[in-house]
């Protein structure tokens, strides 16, 4: 009788050990799926932040690279450029 009890206890021990291992593996896999790796040291820097300017006519703020320049001021579109006499 004690031999049967030994095998039942051994089976239960193996069952719980396997279950704990499977749960740990599943948890680890879930962490890997949601984990965002830290930026690598040799990765390129983020894109440079572009300077903004405002239109001298309407006050619209827009990227300075798209500005039209006239008499030292920035304008958003040709329609807002000062008219020449
Ligand atoms: Zn404008």
PDB file of the backbone (N, CA, C, O) and the ligand in Angstrom, with CONECT records:
HET     ZN  A 101       1
ATOM      1  N   UNK A   1       0.829  -1.209   0.000  1.00  0.00           N
ATOM      2  CA  UNK A   1       0.000   0.000   0.000  1.00  0.00           C
ATOM      3  C   UNK A   1       0.855   1.246   0.000  1.00  0.00           C
ATOM      4  O   UNK A   1       0.546   2.221  -0.685  1.00  0.00           O
ATOM      5  N   UNK A   2       1.940   1.216   0.776  1.00  0.00           N
ATOM      6  CA  UNK A   2       2.807   2.394   0.839  1.00  0.00           C
ATOM      7  C   UNK A   2       3.515   2.619  -0.496  1.00  0.00           C
ATOM      8  O   UNK A   2       3.881   3.748  -0.824  1.00  0.00           O
ATOM      9  N   UNK A   3       3.707   1.554  -1.258  1.00  0.00           N
ATOM     10  CA  UNK A   3       4.336   1.681  -2.576  1.00  0.00           C
ATOM     11  C   UNK A   3       3.414   2.446  -3.536  1.00  0.00           C
ATOM     12  O   UNK A   3       3.884   3.288  -4.302  1.00  0.00           O
ATOM     13  N   UNK A   4       2.120   2.162  -3.500  1.00  0.00           N
ATOM     14  CA  UNK A   4       1.141   2.876  -4.342  1.00  0.00           C
ATOM     15  C   UNK A   4       1.112   4.349  -3.959  1.00  0.00           C
ATOM     16  O   UNK A   4       1.079   5.224  -4.823  1.00  0.00           O
ATOM     17  N   UNK A   5       1.124   4.611  -2.671  1.00  0.00           N
ATOM     18  CA  UNK A   5       1.124   6.000  -2.197  1.00  0.00           C
ATOM     19  C   UNK A   5       2.373   6.735  -2.689  1.00  0.00           C
ATOM     20  O   UNK A   5       2.297   7.901  -3.075  1.00  0.00           O
ATOM     21  N   UNK A   6       3.509   6.060  -2.675  1.00  0.00           N
ATOM     22  CA  UNK A   6       4.758   6.655  -3.156  1.00  0.00           C
ATOM     23  C   UNK A   6       4.638   7.064  -4.622  1.00  0.00           C
ATOM     24  O   UNK A   6       5.040   8.165  -4.998  1.00  0.00           O
ATOM     25  N   UNK A   7       4.085   6.176  -5.447  1.00  0.00           N
ATOM     26  CA  UNK A   7       3.970   6.478  -6.884  1.00  0.00           C
ATOM     27  C   UNK A   7       2.965   7.601  -7.134  1.00  0.00           C
ATOM     28  O   UNK A   7       3.173   8.428  -8.022  1.00  0.00           O
ATOM     29  N   UNK A   8       1.892   7.639  -6.372  1.00  0.00           N
ATOM     30  CA  UNK A   8       0.907   8.717  -6.521  1.00  0.00           C
ATOM     31  C   UNK A   8       1.554  10.060  -6.156  1.00  0.00           C
ATOM     32  O   UNK A   8       1.365  11.055  -6.856  1.00  0.00           O
ATOM     33  N   UNK A   9       2.311  10.081  -5.064  1.00  0.00           N
ATOM     34  CA  UNK A   9       2.975  11.319  -4.658  1.00  0.00           C
ATOM     35  C   UNK A   9       4.017  11.745  -5.688  1.00  0.00           C
ATOM     36  O   UNK A   9       4.164  12.932  -5.981  1.00  0.00           O
ATOM     37  N   UNK A  10       4.733  10.773  -6.229  1.00  0.00           N
ATOM     38  CA  UNK A  10       5.739  11.089  -7.245  1.00  0.00           C
ATOM     39  C   UNK A  10       5.075  11.663  -8.501  1.00  0.00           C
ATOM     40  O   UNK A  10       5.572  12.621  -9.094  1.00  0.00           O
ATOM     41  N   UNK A  11       3.941  11.062  -8.898  1.00  0.00           N
ATOM     42  CA  UNK A  11       3.220  11.552 -10.073  1.00  0.00           C
ATOM     43  C   UNK A  11       2.740  12.982  -9.835  1.00  0.00           C
ATOM     44  O   UNK A  11       2.845  13.834 -10.717  1.00  0.00           O
ATOM     45  N   UNK A  12       2.210  13.239  -8.629  1.00  0.00           N
ATOM     46  CA  UNK A  12       1.752  14.593  -8.318  1.00  0.00           C
ATOM     47  C   UNK A  12       2.918  15.584  -8.342  1.00  0.00           C
ATOM     48  O   UNK A  12       2.775  16.698  -8.845  1.00  0.00           O
ATOM     49  N   UNK A  13       4.051  15.187  -7.811  1.00  0.00           N
ATOM     50  CA  UNK A  13       5.228  16.049  -7.786  1.00  0.00           C
ATOM     51  C   UNK A  13       5.660  16.407  -9.202  1.00  0.00           C
ATOM     52  O   UNK A  13       5.938  17.569  -9.500  1.00  0.00           O
ATOM     53  N   UNK A  14       5.715  15.398 -10.075  1.00  0.00           N
ATOM     54  CA  UNK A  14       6.102  15.645 -11.477  1.00  0.00           C
ATOM     55  C   UNK A  14       5.077  16.556 -12.140  1.00  0.00           C
ATOM     56  O   UNK A  14       5.441  17.474 -12.875  1.00  0.00           O
ATOM     57  N   UNK A  15       3.793  16.302 -11.881  1.00  0.00           N
ATOM     58  CA  UNK A  15       2.741  17.120 -12.487  1.00  0.00           C
ATOM     59  C   UNK A  15       2.899  18.584 -12.089  1.00  0.00           C
ATOM     60  O   UNK A  15       2.865  19.459 -12.954  1.00  0.00           O
ATOM     61  N   UNK A  16       3.069  18.863 -10.813  1.00  0.00           N
ATOM     62  CA  UNK A  16       3.174  20.260 -10.371  1.00  0.00           C
ATOM     63  C   UNK A  16       4.473  20.908 -10.845  1.00  0.00           C
ATOM     64  O   UNK A  16       4.503  22.101 -11.144  1.00  0.00           O
ATOM     65  N   UNK A  17       5.549  20.117 -10.911  1.00  0.00           N
ATOM     66  CA  UNK A  17       6.810  20.682 -11.403  1.00  0.00           C
ATOM     67  C   UNK A  17       6.684  21.081 -12.869  1.00  0.00           C
ATOM     68  O   UNK A  17       7.132  22.155 -13.268  1.00  0.00           O
ATOM     69  N   UNK A  18       6.070  20.205 -13.670  1.00  0.00           N
ATOM     70  CA  UNK A  18       5.879  20.520 -15.091  1.00  0.00           C
ATOM     71  C   UNK A  18       4.966  21.729 -15.269  1.00  0.00           C
ATOM     72  O   UNK A  18       5.213  22.584 -16.119  1.00  0.00           O
ATOM     73  N   UNK A  19       3.902  21.791 -14.454  1.00  0.00           N
ATOM     74  CA  UNK A  19       2.973  22.906 -14.579  1.00  0.00           C
ATOM     75  C   UNK A  19       3.671  24.224 -14.258  1.00  0.00           C
ATOM     76  O   UNK A  19       3.479  25.215 -14.962  1.00  0.00           O
ATOM     77  N   UNK A  20       4.476  24.238 -13.203  1.00  0.00           N
ATOM     78  CA  UNK A  20       5.186  25.462 -12.831  1.00  0.00           C
ATOM     79  C   UNK A  20       6.156  25.872 -13.936  1.00  0.00           C
ATOM     80  O   UNK A  20       6.298  27.058 -14.235  1.00  0.00           O
ATOM     81  N   UNK A  21       6.817  24.899 -14.537  1.00  0.00           N
ATOM     82  CA  UNK A  21       7.774  25.208 -15.604  1.00  0.00           C
ATOM     83  C   UNK A  21       7.059  25.781 -16.827  1.00  0.00           C
ATOM     84  O   UNK A  21       7.530  26.746 -17.430  1.00  0.00           O
ATOM     85  N   UNK A  22       5.915  25.185 -17.194  1.00  0.00           N
ATOM     86  CA  UNK A  22       5.158  25.674 -18.341  1.00  0.00           C
ATOM     87  C   UNK A  22       4.643  27.091 -18.089  1.00  0.00           C
ATOM     88  O   UNK A  22       4.657  27.932 -18.988  1.00  0.00           O
ATOM     89  N   UNK A  23       4.189  27.351 -16.860  1.00  0.00           N
ATOM     90  CA  UNK A  23       3.711  28.699 -16.545  1.00  0.00           C
ATOM     91  C   UNK A  23       4.836  29.722 -16.636  1.00  0.00           C
ATOM     92  O   UNK A  23       4.638  30.825 -17.146  1.00  0.00           O
ATOM     93  N   UNK A  24       6.009  29.358 -16.144  1.00  0.00           N
ATOM     94  CA  UNK A  24       7.149  30.278 -16.204  1.00  0.00           C
ATOM     95  C   UNK A  24       7.529  30.555 -17.647  1.00  0.00           C
ATOM     96  O   UNK A  24       7.848  31.689 -18.003  1.00  0.00           O
ATOM     97  N   UNK A  25       7.495  29.510 -18.487  1.00  0.00           N
ATOM     98  CA  UNK A  25       7.832  29.698 -19.901  1.00  0.00           C
ATOM     99  C   UNK A  25       6.814  30.606 -20.573  1.00  0.00           C
ATOM    100  O   UNK A  25       7.180  31.480 -21.359  1.00  0.00           O
ATOM    101  N   UNK A  26       5.533  30.403 -20.266  1.00  0.00           N
ATOM    102  CA  UNK A  26       4.492  31.229 -20.870  1.00  0.00           C
ATOM    103  C   UNK A  26       4.634  32.683 -20.434  1.00  0.00           C
ATOM    104  O   UNK A  26       4.463  33.600 -21.237  1.00  0.00           O
ATOM    105  N   UNK A  27       4.953  32.887 -19.141  1.00  0.00           N
ATOM    106  CA  UNK A  27       5.125  34.251 -18.641  1.00  0.00           C
ATOM    107  C   UNK A  27       6.311  34.925 -19.330  1.00  0.00           C
ATOM    108  O   UNK A  27       6.250  36.101 -19.688  1.00  0.00           O
ATOM    109  N   UNK A  28       7.379  34.168 -19.507  1.00  0.00           N
ATOM    110  CA  UNK A  28       8.571  34.730 -20.147  1.00  0.00           C
ATOM    111  C   UNK A  28       8.290  35.107 -21.596  1.00  0.00           C
ATOM    112  O   UNK A  28       8.748  36.139 -22.086  1.00  0.00           O
ATOM    113  N   UNK A  29       7.520  34.241 -22.277  1.00  0.00           N
ATOM    114  CA  UNK A  29       7.194  34.525 -23.678  1.00  0.00           C
ATOM    115  C   UNK A  29       6.322  35.777 -23.774  1.00  0.00           C
ATOM    116  O   UNK A  29       6.496  36.587 -24.684  1.00  0.00           O
ATOM    117  N   UNK A  30       5.386  35.937 -22.835  1.00  0.00           N
ATOM    118  CA  UNK A  30       4.515  37.111 -22.860  1.00  0.00           C
ATOM    119  C   UNK A  30       5.328  38.377 -22.607  1.00  0.00           C
ATOM    120  O   UNK A  30       5.065  39.416 -23.213  1.00  0.00           O
ATOM    121  N   UNK A  31       6.319  38.293 -21.708  1.00  0.00           N
ATOM    122  CA  UNK A  31       7.159  39.463 -21.437  1.00  0.00           C
ATOM    123  C   UNK A  31       7.973  39.819 -22.662  1.00  0.00           C
ATOM    124  O   UNK A  31       8.183  40.999 -22.946  1.00  0.00           O
ATOM    125  N   UNK A  32       8.439  38.809 -23.397  1.00  0.00           N
ATOM    126  CA  UNK A  32       9.235  39.094 -24.592  1.00  0.00           C
ATOM    127  C   UNK A  32       8.388  39.747 -25.661  1.00  0.00           C
ATOM    128  O   UNK A  32       8.873  40.601 -26.404  1.00  0.00           O
ATOM    129  N   UNK A  33       7.107  39.349 -25.750  1.00  0.00           N
ATOM    130  CA  UNK A  33       6.243  39.939 -26.773  1.00  0.00           C
ATOM    131  C   UNK A  33       5.948  41.393 -26.468  1.00  0.00           C
ATOM    132  O   UNK A  33       5.865  42.210 -27.385  1.00  0.00           O
ATOM    133  N   UNK A  34       5.786  41.736 -25.182  1.00  0.00           N
ATOM    134  CA  UNK A  34       5.430  43.111 -24.845  1.00  0.00           C
ATOM    135  C   UNK A  34       6.650  43.955 -24.533  1.00  0.00           C
ATOM    136  O   UNK A  34       6.556  45.178 -24.419  1.00  0.00           O
ATOM    137  N   UNK A  35       7.802  43.300 -24.394  1.00  0.00           N
ATOM    138  CA  UNK A  35       9.000  44.051 -24.014  1.00  0.00           C
ATOM    139  C   UNK A  35       9.550  44.828 -25.197  1.00  0.00           C
ATOM    140  O   UNK A  35       9.766  44.263 -26.269  1.00  0.00           O
ATOM    141  N   UNK A  36       9.776  46.113 -25.009  1.00  0.00           N
ATOM    142  CA  UNK A  36      10.404  46.930 -26.041  1.00  0.00           C
ATOM    143  C   UNK A  36      11.879  47.022 -25.700  1.00  0.00           C
ATOM    144  O   UNK A  36      12.236  47.541 -24.642  1.00  0.00           O
ATOM    145  N   UNK A  37      12.745  46.526 -26.579  1.00  0.00           N
ATOM    146  CA  UNK A  37      14.175  46.556 -26.245  1.00  0.00           C
ATOM    147  C   UNK A  37      14.692  47.983 -26.146  1.00  0.00           C
ATOM    148  O   UNK A  37      14.240  48.864 -26.877  1.00  0.00           O
ATOM    149  N   UNK A  38      15.638  48.211 -25.240  1.00  0.00           N
ATOM    150  CA  UNK A  38      16.192  49.561 -25.127  1.00  0.00           C
ATOM    151  C   UNK A  38      16.940  49.928 -26.396  1.00  0.00           C
ATOM    152  O   UNK A  38      17.433  49.058 -27.114  1.00  0.00           O
ATOM    153  N   UNK A  39      17.019  51.220 -26.665  1.00  0.00           N
ATOM    154  CA  UNK A  39      17.683  51.687 -27.877  1.00  0.00           C
ATOM    155  C   UNK A  39      19.130  51.230 -27.894  1.00  0.00           C
ATOM    156  O   UNK A  39      19.826  51.313 -26.882  1.00  0.00           O
ATOM    157  N   UNK A  40      19.577  50.754 -29.032  1.00  0.00           N
ATOM    158  CA  UNK A  40      20.948  50.328 -29.142  1.00  0.00           C
ATOM    159  C   UNK A  40      21.848  51.557 -29.175  1.00  0.00           C
ATOM    160  O   UNK A  40      21.454  52.636 -29.616  1.00  0.00           O
ATOM    161  N   UNK A  41      23.063  51.353 -28.693  1.00  0.00           N
ATOM    162  CA  UNK A  41      23.977  52.483 -28.565  1.00  0.00           C
ATOM    163  C   UNK A  41      24.360  53.062 -29.914  1.00  0.00           C
ATOM    164  O   UNK A  41      24.572  54.269 -30.031  1.00  0.00           O
ATOM    165  N   UNK A  42      24.454  52.205 -30.952  1.00  0.00           N
ATOM    166  CA  UNK A  42      24.874  52.719 -32.255  1.00  0.00           C
ATOM    167  C   UNK A  42      23.693  53.067 -33.148  1.00  0.00           C
ATOM    168  O   UNK A  42      23.873  53.296 -34.344  1.00  0.00           O
ATOM    169  N   UNK A  43      22.480  53.111 -32.583  1.00  0.00           N
ATOM    170  CA  UNK A  43      21.314  53.469 -33.385  1.00  0.00           C
ATOM    171  C   UNK A  43      21.382  54.959 -33.738  1.00  0.00           C
ATOM    172  O   UNK A  43      21.927  55.756 -32.973  1.00  0.00           O
ATOM    173  N   UNK A  44      20.834  55.331 -34.889  1.00  0.00           N
ATOM    174  CA  UNK A  44      20.885  56.743 -35.259  1.00  0.00           C
ATOM    175  C   UNK A  44      20.049  57.596 -34.308  1.00  0.00           C
ATOM    176  O   UNK A  44      19.054  57.112 -33.769  1.00  0.00           O
ATOM    177  N   UNK A  45      20.426  58.839 -34.093  1.00  0.00           N
ATOM    178  CA  UNK A  45      19.657  59.699 -33.189  1.00  0.00           C
ATOM    179  C   UNK A  45      18.293  59.994 -33.794  1.00  0.00           C
ATOM    180  O   UNK A  45      18.125  59.890 -35.009  1.00  0.00           O
ATOM    181  N   UNK A  46      17.331  60.356 -32.984  1.00  0.00           N
ATOM    182  CA  UNK A  46      16.009  60.680 -33.511  1.00  0.00           C
ATOM    183  C   UNK A  46      16.098  61.874 -34.458  1.00  0.00           C
ATOM    184  O   UNK A  46      17.021  62.684 -34.379  1.00  0.00           O
ATOM    185  N   UNK A  47      15.128  61.963 -35.343  1.00  0.00           N
ATOM    186  CA  UNK A  47      15.132  63.043 -36.324  1.00  0.00           C
ATOM    187  C   UNK A  47      15.193  64.394 -35.617  1.00  0.00           C
ATOM    188  O   UNK A  47      14.585  64.598 -34.566  1.00  0.00           O
ATOM    189  N   UNK A  48      15.939  65.300 -36.223  1.00  0.00           N
ATOM    190  CA  UNK A  48      16.107  66.621 -35.621  1.00  0.00           C
ATOM    191  C   UNK A  48      14.762  67.343 -35.549  1.00  0.00           C
ATOM    192  O   UNK A  48      13.924  67.225 -36.443  1.00  0.00           O
ATOM    193  N   UNK A  49      14.587  68.073 -34.491  1.00  0.00           N
ATOM    194  CA  UNK A  49      13.357  68.835 -34.329  1.00  0.00           C
ATOM    195  C   UNK A  49      13.463  70.069 -35.200  1.00  0.00           C
ATOM    196  O   UNK A  49      14.443  70.811 -35.136  1.00  0.00           O
ATOM    197  N   UNK A  50      12.448  70.278 -36.010  1.00  0.00           N
ATOM    198  CA  UNK A  50      12.491  71.393 -36.957  1.00  0.00           C
ATOM    199  C   UNK A  50      12.028  72.683 -36.280  1.00  0.00           C
ATOM    200  O   UNK A  50      11.094  72.688 -35.479  1.00  0.00           O
ATOM    201  N   UNK A  51      12.697  73.747 -36.619  1.00  0.00           N
ATOM    202  CA  UNK A  51      12.309  75.051 -36.084  1.00  0.00           C
ATOM    203  C   UNK A  51      11.003  75.494 -36.717  1.00  0.00           C
ATOM    204  O   UNK A  51      10.723  75.190 -37.877  1.00  0.00           O
ATOM    205  N   UNK A  52      10.222  76.208 -35.951  1.00  0.00           N
ATOM    206  CA  UNK A  52       8.954  76.724 -36.438  1.00  0.00           C
ATOM    207  C   UNK A  52       9.058  78.235 -36.552  1.00  0.00           C
ATOM    208  O   UNK A  52       9.837  78.879 -35.849  1.00  0.00           O
ATOM    209  N   UNK A  53       8.274  78.773 -37.434  1.00  0.00           N
ATOM    210  CA  UNK A  53       8.208  80.221 -37.586  1.00  0.00           C
ATOM    211  C   UNK A  53       6.748  80.587 -37.797  1.00  0.00           C
ATOM    212  O   UNK A  53       5.899  79.714 -37.977  1.00  0.00           O
ATOM    213  N   UNK A  54       6.468  81.861 -37.773  1.00  0.00           N
ATOM    214  CA  UNK A  54       5.086  82.282 -37.972  1.00  0.00           C
ATOM    215  C   UNK A  54       5.008  83.240 -39.149  1.00  0.00           C
ATOM    216  O   UNK A  54       5.944  83.992 -39.421  1.00  0.00           O
ATOM    217  N   UNK A  55       3.909  83.204 -39.823  1.00  0.00           N
ATOM    218  CA  UNK A  55       3.690  84.060 -40.981  1.00  0.00           C
ATOM    219  C   UNK A  55       3.513  85.507 -40.519  1.00  0.00           C
ATOM    220  O   UNK A  55       2.765  85.783 -39.582  1.00  0.00           O
ATOM    221  N   UNK A  56       4.220  86.437 -41.201  1.00  0.00           N
ATOM    222  CA  UNK A  56       4.107  87.847 -40.829  1.00  0.00           C
ATOM    223  C   UNK A  56       2.753  88.419 -41.222  1.00  0.00           C
ATOM    224  O   UNK A  56       2.359  89.472 -40.722  1.00  0.00           O
ATOM    225  N   UNK A  57       2.048  87.748 -42.098  1.00  0.00           N
ATOM    226  CA  UNK A  57       0.741  88.249 -42.554  1.00  0.00           C
ATOM    227  C   UNK A  57      -0.405  87.709 -41.699  1.00  0.00           C
ATOM    228  O   UNK A  57      -1.199  88.481 -41.161  1.00  0.00           O
ATOM    229  N   UNK A  58      -0.491  86.368 -41.572  1.00  0.00           N
ATOM    230  CA  UNK A  58      -1.649  85.764 -40.895  1.00  0.00           C
ATOM    231  C   UNK A  58      -1.310  85.176 -39.529  1.00  0.00           C
ATOM    232  O   UNK A  58      -2.216  84.823 -38.775  1.00  0.00           O
ATOM    233  N   UNK A  59      -0.021  85.063 -39.193  1.00  0.00           N
ATOM    234  CA  UNK A  59       0.350  84.561 -37.880  1.00  0.00           C
ATOM    235  C   UNK A  59       0.386  83.052 -37.778  1.00  0.00           C
ATOM    236  O   UNK A  59       0.642  82.518 -36.699  1.00  0.00           O
ATOM    237  N   UNK A  60       0.135  82.344 -38.880  1.00  0.00           N
ATOM    238  CA  UNK A  60       0.163  80.874 -38.875  1.00  0.00           C
ATOM    239  C   UNK A  60       1.562  80.380 -38.533  1.00  0.00           C
ATOM    240  O   UNK A  60       2.550  80.893 -39.058  1.00  0.00           O
ATOM    241  N   UNK A  61       1.647  79.385 -37.655  1.00  0.00           N
ATOM    242  CA  UNK A  61       2.933  78.765 -37.322  1.00  0.00           C
ATOM    243  C   UNK A  61       3.155  77.570 -38.238  1.00  0.00           C
ATOM    244  O   UNK A  61       2.261  76.743 -38.412  1.00  0.00           O
ATOM    245  N   UNK A  62       4.327  77.479 -38.814  1.00  0.00           N
ATOM    246  CA  UNK A  62       4.639  76.411 -39.758  1.00  0.00           C
ATOM    247  C   UNK A  62       6.150  76.178 -39.736  1.00  0.00           C
ATOM    248  O   UNK A  62       6.892  77.007 -39.209  1.00  0.00           O
ATOM    249  N   UNK A  63       6.617  75.056 -40.305  1.00  0.00           N
ATOM    250  CA  UNK A  63       8.054  74.768 -40.304  1.00  0.00           C
ATOM    251  C   UNK A  63       8.843  75.846 -41.037  1.00  0.00           C
ATOM    252  O   UNK A  63       8.436  76.314 -42.099  1.00  0.00           O
ATOM    253  N   UNK A  64       9.972  76.231 -40.459  1.00  0.00           N
ATOM    254  CA  UNK A  64      10.775  77.308 -41.037  1.00  0.00           C
ATOM    255  C   UNK A  64      11.304  76.933 -42.412  1.00  0.00           C
ATOM    256  O   UNK A  64      11.579  77.809 -43.232  1.00  0.00           O
ATOM    257  N   UNK A  65      11.454  75.604 -42.675  1.00  0.00           N
ATOM    258  CA  UNK A  65      11.986  75.191 -43.977  1.00  0.00           C
ATOM    259  C   UNK A  65      11.002  75.482 -45.103  1.00  0.00           C
ATOM    260  O   UNK A  65      11.398  75.554 -46.267  1.00  0.00           O
ATOM    261  N   UNK A  66       9.703  75.652 -44.765  1.00  0.00           N
ATOM    262  CA  UNK A  66       8.701  75.914 -45.792  1.00  0.00           C
ATOM    263  C   UNK A  66       8.422  77.398 -45.936  1.00  0.00           C
ATOM    264  O   UNK A  66       7.544  77.793 -46.703  1.00  0.00           O
ATOM    265  N   UNK A  67       9.154  78.221 -45.213  1.00  0.00           N
ATOM    266  CA  UNK A  67       8.856  79.652 -45.195  1.00  0.00           C
ATOM    267  C   UNK A  67       9.293  80.326 -46.491  1.00  0.00           C
ATOM    268  O   UNK A  67      10.290  79.942 -47.102  1.00  0.00           O
ATOM    269  N   UNK A  68       8.540  81.320 -46.891  1.00  0.00           N
ATOM    270  CA  UNK A  68       8.923  82.206 -47.989  1.00  0.00           C
ATOM    271  C   UNK A  68       9.439  83.483 -47.328  1.00  0.00           C
ATOM    272  O   UNK A  68       8.796  84.029 -46.432  1.00  0.00           O
ATOM    273  N   UNK A  69      10.588  83.949 -47.770  1.00  0.00           N
ATOM    274  CA  UNK A  69      11.221  85.097 -47.132  1.00  0.00           C
ATOM    275  C   UNK A  69      11.056  86.330 -48.013  1.00  0.00           C
ATOM    276  O   UNK A  69      11.267  86.277 -49.225  1.00  0.00           O
ATOM    277  N   UNK A  70      10.680  87.427 -47.392  1.00  0.00           N
ATOM    278  CA  UNK A  70      10.602  88.710 -48.093  1.00  0.00           C
ATOM    279  C   UNK A  70      10.839  89.796 -47.057  1.00  0.00           C
ATOM    280  O   UNK A  70      10.313  89.712 -45.947  1.00  0.00           O
ATOM    281  N   UNK A  71      11.585  90.767 -47.381  1.00  0.00           N
ATOM    282  CA  UNK A  71      12.006  91.885 -46.517  1.00  0.00           C
ATOM    283  C   UNK A  71      12.331  91.423 -45.091  1.00  0.00           C
ATOM    284  O   UNK A  71      11.932  92.064 -44.119  1.00  0.00           O
ATOM    285  N   UNK A  72      13.055  90.313 -44.978  1.00  0.00           N
ATOM    286  CA  UNK A  72      13.524  89.842 -43.687  1.00  0.00           C
ATOM    287  C   UNK A  72      12.468  89.195 -42.822  1.00  0.00           C
ATOM    288  O   UNK A  72      12.710  88.957 -41.639  1.00  0.00           O
ATOM    289  N   UNK A  73      11.297  88.902 -43.377  1.00  0.00           N
ATOM    290  CA  UNK A  73      10.238  88.267 -42.595  1.00  0.00           C
ATOM    291  C   UNK A  73       9.815  86.977 -43.294  1.00  0.00           C
ATOM    292  O   UNK A  73      10.107  86.757 -44.470  1.00  0.00           O
ATOM    293  N   UNK A  74       9.110  86.125 -42.528  1.00  0.00           N
ATOM    294  CA  UNK A  74       8.672  84.834 -43.057  1.00  0.00           C
ATOM    295  C   UNK A  74       7.187  84.887 -43.417  1.00  0.00           C
ATOM    296  O   UNK A  74       6.385  85.525 -42.734  1.00  0.00           O
ATOM    297  N   UNK A  75       6.848  84.201 -44.505  1.00  0.00           N
ATOM    298  CA  UNK A  75       5.452  84.148 -44.950  1.00  0.00           C
ATOM    299  C   UNK A  75       5.093  82.708 -45.278  1.00  0.00           C
ATOM    300  O   UNK A  75       5.953  81.934 -45.699  1.00  0.00           O
ATOM    301  N   UNK A  76       3.831  82.344 -45.089  1.00  0.00           N
ATOM    302  CA  UNK A  76       3.411  80.952 -45.246  1.00  0.00           C
ATOM    303  C   UNK A  76       3.118  80.599 -46.693  1.00  0.00           C
ATOM    304  O   UNK A  76       3.262  79.438 -47.077  1.00  0.00           O
ATOM    305  N   UNK A  77       2.713  81.560 -47.505  1.00  0.00           N
ATOM    306  CA  UNK A  77       2.345  81.238 -48.882  1.00  0.00           C
ATOM    307  C   UNK A  77       2.602  82.455 -49.764  1.00  0.00           C
ATOM    308  O   UNK A  77       2.735  83.571 -49.262  1.00  0.00           O
ATOM    309  N   UNK A  78       2.672  82.245 -51.068  1.00  0.00           N
ATOM    310  CA  UNK A  78       2.887  83.394 -51.965  1.00  0.00           C
ATOM    311  C   UNK A  78       1.786  84.441 -51.839  1.00  0.00           C
ATOM    312  O   UNK A  78       2.036  85.629 -52.047  1.00  0.00           O
ATOM    313  N   UNK A  79       0.570  84.014 -51.499  1.00  0.00           N
ATOM    314  CA  UNK A  79      -0.534  84.959 -51.394  1.00  0.00           C
ATOM    315  C   UNK A  79      -0.331  85.934 -50.237  1.00  0.00           C
ATOM    316  O   UNK A  79      -0.888  87.031 -50.239  1.00  0.00           O
ATOM    317  N   UNK A  80       0.474  85.528 -49.240  1.00  0.00           N
ATOM    318  CA  UNK A  80       0.697  86.406 -48.085  1.00  0.00           C
ATOM    319  C   UNK A  80       1.967  87.219 -48.205  1.00  0.00           C
ATOM    320  O   UNK A  80       2.277  88.014 -47.319  1.00  0.00           O
ATOM    321  N   UNK A  81       2.701  87.037 -49.276  1.00  0.00           N
ATOM    322  CA  UNK A  81       3.903  87.873 -49.485  1.00  0.00           C
ATOM    323  C   UNK A  81       3.433  89.317 -49.687  1.00  0.00           C
ATOM    324  O   UNK A  81       2.376  89.564 -50.267  1.00  0.00           O
ATOM    325  N   UNK A  82       4.237  90.257 -49.200  1.00  0.00           N
ATOM    326  CA  UNK A  82       3.848  91.653 -49.426  1.00  0.00           C
ATOM    327  C   UNK A  82       3.887  91.977 -50.922  1.00  0.00           C
ATOM    328  O   UNK A  82       4.789  91.559 -51.648  1.00  0.00           O
ATOM    329  N   UNK A  83       2.890  92.724 -51.347  1.00  0.00           N
ATOM    330  CA  UNK A  83       2.802  93.064 -52.774  1.00  0.00           C
ATOM    331  C   UNK A  83       3.816  94.167 -53.086  1.00  0.00           C
ATOM    332  O   UNK A  83       3.986  95.134 -52.345  1.00  0.00           O
ATOM    333  N   UNK A  84       4.462  93.968 -54.199  1.00  0.00           N
ATOM    334  CA  UNK A  84       5.421  94.988 -54.630  1.00  0.00           C
ATOM    335  C   UNK A  84       4.674  96.127 -55.316  1.00  0.00           C
ATOM    336  O   UNK A  84       3.708  95.890 -56.041  1.00  0.00           O
ATOM    337  N   UNK A  85       5.114  97.349 -55.091  1.00  0.00           N
ATOM    338  CA  UNK A  85       4.435  98.476 -55.721  1.00  0.00           C
ATOM    339  C   UNK A  85       4.668  98.563 -57.228  1.00  0.00           C
ATOM    340  O   UNK A  85       4.151  99.470 -57.882  1.00  0.00           O
TER     341      UNK A  85
HETATM  342 ZN    ZN A 101       0.171  83.527 -43.857  1.00  0.00          ZN
END
